[in-house]
Amino acid sequence: MISMGNLLTGVIILNGTAAGSWKRAITKLNVEVKLSPFRTLNADEKKTLGKEVARYTKFLGIPTKTS
């Protein structure tokens, strides 16, 4: 996990549990979101993360690439 002082950033929370981390890299053309789960995610969890990445894309207003 990435930390800034006492503030944790880039944490994936699923069902109230830390399930991984994520980070982003913004370029002129898009934002790349890199997901690093701590374990294998099931289909529902992958679907949920996909929806959240799409929501983040909409918020930023630029295309997103997930890795």
N, C-alpha and C positions, 0 to 999 in steps of 0.2 A: 504494500500500500504506500501511496505517496502521502507524506505528512508535511504540514506547514505549521510549525509550533504544535499546538494542541488540536488543530483543525485537520481532520482527515478529509482528503479530497479524492475523487475518482474511485469511489467504492461502489461495487454492484451489490445491492441489497435485494435478496429474494426471500419472501416469507419471513421477514424480520431478521435474517441472518446474512452476514457478509459472505457473498458467494464468489467474489472476484474483484478485479479492478479494471479500470478503463482509463484511456487517455486519448487526447485528440491532437491532431496536427492540422492547422488551418493554412491553406494556400490560397492563391488568388482564384483558383477554379473550384475548389471544394474543401471539405473538411474530412479528414480520415479519422475514423473512430476505431481504436484498437481495443478489443475486449480480451481480457486475460482471466478466464474463470479458474477458480481453485479446484474445480472438479468437473466431471462431465455433466453437462446440462441436459435435462429431459426436453422433449418436444414442446411442452407448454412453457417452460422457462425460456427456451430459445425464441418462441413466438412473442412472449412478453418483452424480452430484450429488443427484439426487432421493432416492436411497436414504440418502445421508448426512444430508440435511435431515430425512428421516423419523426417522432414528436420533437426531438432535439433538432433535426434537420429543418423542420418547419419553423421552429423558433429562430434559427440562424438565418434562414432564407437563402441558403446555398446548398448545392448537392452534397450528399454524404457518401463516402466510400467506407465500408466496414471491413475490418480484417481481424 
